[in-house]
Structures are given as C-alpha cells and as structure tokens.
Amino acid sequence: MDPVLNDVNVKIDAVVHHLKVEIAGIRAGRANPALVENIPIEAYGTKMKLNEIGNISVPSHNLLTIQVWDAAILNDVIKGIQEANIGLNPSNEGTLIRLSIPPLTGERREEFIKLLHQKQEEAHVSIRQIRQDFRNEWKKLQEESQFGEDEFFRREKILKELIDKKIAEIERLGKLKEEELKEI
C-alpha cells in the first residue's frame, strides 16, 4: 500500500470495524454474545459494559446466560438489559441471568433490516467524510507547492481505489447480515 494512504486506511478500517460491531449487535433470531456484551450497566457508581462484569455464554441456539461475578449488582444488570430495549426479558436465577431469544417475526426482521441499512449508510457517510477531509488536506498542500498537480491526481486515484474496496466490503457485510436476518 502506498504510504500516502496509511492514515486514510487506519481511519477507514476503524469505520469498518465499528460497523462490524454494530452489525453483530443486531439480533438475528439466534443467541450471540454480541447482542448484549456492550450494554452499559450502571454498577459501582460508574457505567460498565456487560462483558466487564460477568461471563456471557451460549448454552443453546436460543439461550444466552450471564454469570455475574458479583451478586450485589445482579439487579443493576437486569435493569440495564431491560433499559437497552433489545426485546429480551432477563430471568434471575441467583447469580445467573437467562435470556431466552424468541424467534423473530416477519415485521421485526424488516425493522432489523432497516436498522442494518441505516448502519451501512452511516458507515458510507463516515468514509465519504474521511475522503473529503484528506482531499482537502492534499489540495491545500498542492496549493502550498509541496507537490504538483500530477501527485494530487495520483493520490486521488489511489484513494478512490481504496474507498471503492472498503465500500464493497461494507456492502458484503450488509448482504451477509441481511441473509442471516431473512433466514427462518
């Protein structure tokens, strides 16, 4: 990869990684720890992620269990899950919380597909903004005579190739998730 694109690539990879995390959190009818691991829980006077205060496991395709390390915060965890509004009802069993994953209705699947498309569009906008920021920076450097017009167009061309590749990856991720959501 061209050294000119190192900073651009790092920023765009961060956008793609964020999208992957967001997509993983969209429920597809089967149990997945990513559905709940980033839920903020008010515990010990601060907000913590659920995966920081307990073990999340998947004993079956439609069940998540959360083993909370400190029984004193069990009710805080249950409250946090309910407030996250992810459509799951936690059941308390001592230090263990069970989350039964109900099958998705057709209407709910469509809502999740719309949410997926929204997340993809946010990633597209972020990448376009990164492209514009770097183009503006390069244009400014060109105007200051730090490099010529040919170099600007060369950078613009390799930037376009990188952006096209990353947009294709976002589309591929979206298609995979959409197929997963449409699975019954």
C-alpha positions in Angstrom: 0.0 0.0 0.0 1.1 3.5 -0.8 2.5 5.2 2.4 0.3 8.2 1.5 -2.8 6.1 2.3 -1.6 4.8 5.7 -3.6 7.4 7.8 -6.6 7.1 5.5 -6.6 3.4 5.7 -6.4 3.4 9.5 -9.4 5.8 9.8 -11.5 3.8 7.2 -10.6 0.5 8.9 -11.9 2.0 12.2 -15.2 2.8 10.5 -15.5 -0.7 9.0 -14.6 -2.3 12.4 -17.2 -0.1 14.1 -19.8 -1.3 11.5 -18.9 -4.9 12.2 -19.5 -4.4 15.9 -22.8 -2.6 15.2 -24.0 -5.3 12.9 -23.1 -8.1 15.3 -25.4 -6.4 17.8 -28.4 -6.7 15.5 -30.4 -9.7 16.7 -30.9 -12.4 14.0 -33.1 -15.0 15.9 -30.2 -16.9 17.4 -28.2 -16.4 20.5 -25.0 -14.4 20.1 -23.0 -12.8 23.0 -22.5 -9.7 20.8 -26.2 -8.9 21.3 -25.6 -8.0 24.9 -21.8 -7.6 25.6 -21.7 -3.9 25.1 -24.9 -3.0 27.0 -24.0 -0.3 29.5 -24.6 -1.3 33.1 -24.7 1.2 36.0 -22.6 -0.5 38.6 -20.2 0.6 41.4 -21.1 4.2 40.6 -20.0 4.1 37.0 -21.1 2.7 33.6 -19.5 -0.5 32.6 -20.1 -2.9 29.7 -21.9 -6.1 30.5 -18.9 -8.2 29.4 -16.8 -6.4 32.0 -18.9 -7.6 35.0 -19.8 -11.2 34.0 -19.3 -14.1 31.7 -21.7 -14.4 28.7 -22.2 -17.8 27.3 -24.5 -19.5 24.7 -25.7 -22.9 26.0 -28.1 -23.3 23.1 -29.1 -21.6 19.9 -31.9 -19.7 21.6 -30.5 -19.0 25.0 -27.9 -16.7 26.5 -26.7 -16.9 30.1 -24.8 -14.3 32.0 -22.9 -15.3 35.1 -22.4 -12.1 37.1 -19.2 -12.1 39.2 -20.7 -10.0 42.0 -24.3 -11.0 43.1 -24.7 -7.5 44.6 -25.1 -5.9 41.1 -27.4 -8.5 39.7 -30.4 -6.2 39.8 -28.4 -3.5 38.1 -27.5 -5.9 35.3 -31.2 -6.9 34.9 -32.2 -3.2 34.9 -29.5 -2.4 32.3 -30.7 -5.2 30.0 -34.3 -4.0 30.2 -33.3 -0.4 29.5 -31.3 -1.4 26.5 -34.6 -2.2 24.8 -33.3 -5.1 22.7 -36.5 -7.1 23.1 -35.2 -9.6 25.6 -36.6 -10.3 29.1 -33.9 -11.4 31.6 -34.9 -14.0 34.2 -33.0 -14.0 37.5 -31.7 -17.3 38.8 -29.4 -16.4 41.7 -26.1 -15.3 40.2 -27.2 -16.4 36.7 -29.3 -14.4 34.3 -31.0 -16.3 31.5 -32.1 -14.5 28.3 -34.3 -16.5 26.0 -34.1 -15.5 22.4 -37.5 -15.7 20.8 -37.8 -16.3 17.1 -38.2 -13.1 15.0 -41.5 -12.2 13.5 -41.5 -11.0 9.9 -42.2 -7.5 11.0 -39.3 -7.5 13.4 -37.0 -8.9 10.7 -37.9 -6.0 8.5 -37.2 -3.5 11.3 -33.8 -5.0 11.8 -33.1 -5.0 8.0 -33.9 -1.2 8.0 -31.6 -0.7 11.0 -28.9 -2.6 9.2 -29.3 -0.4 6.1 -29.1 2.7 8.4 -25.9 1.5 9.9 -24.4 0.8 6.5 -25.4 4.3 5.3 -23.7 5.8 8.4 -20.5 4.0 7.5 -20.7 5.2 3.9 -21.2 8.8 5.2 -18.2 8.5 7.5 -16.0 7.1 4.7 -17.1 9.9 2.3 -16.2 12.5 5.1 -12.8 10.9 5.6 -12.2 11.1 1.8 -13.2 14.7 1.6 -11.0 15.6 4.6 -7.9 14.1 3.0 -8.7 15.5 -0.4 -9.0 19.0 1.2 -5.7 18.5 3.0 -3.9 17.4 -0.2 -5.4 20.2 -2.1 -4.1 22.7 0.5 -0.6 21.0 0.3 -0.7 21.3 -3.5 -1.6 24.9 -3.4 1.4 25.5 -1.0 3.5 23.9 -3.7 4.6 20.9 -1.6 3.7 18.7 -4.6 2.4 19.1 -8.1 -0.9 18.5 -9.8 0.2 15.1 -11.1 0.9 13.9 -7.5 -2.5 15.2 -6.4 -4.3 13.3 -9.1 -2.2 10.2 -8.3 -3.2 10.4 -4.7 -6.8 11.0 -5.6 -6.8 7.9 -7.9 -5.3 5.5 -5.2 -7.7 7.0 -2.6 -10.7 6.2 -4.9 -9.4 2.6 -5.3 -9.1 2.2 -1.6 -12.6 3.7 -0.9 -14.2 1.5 -3.6 -12.6 -1.6 -2.0 -13.9 -0.6 1.5 -17.4 0.3 0.3 -17.5 -3.2 -1.4 -16.6 -4.7 2.0 -19.3 -2.8 3.7 -21.8 -4.0 1.1 -20.6 -7.6 1.5 -21.0 -7.4 5.3 -24.5 -5.9 4.9 -25.6 -8.7 2.5 -24.4 -11.4 4.8 -26.2 -9.9 7.7 -29.4 -9.4 5.7 -29.3 -13.0 4.6 -28.9 -14.0 8.2 -31.9 -11.9 9.2 -34.1 -13.3 6.4 -33.3 -16.9 7.5 -36.1 -18.5 9.3 
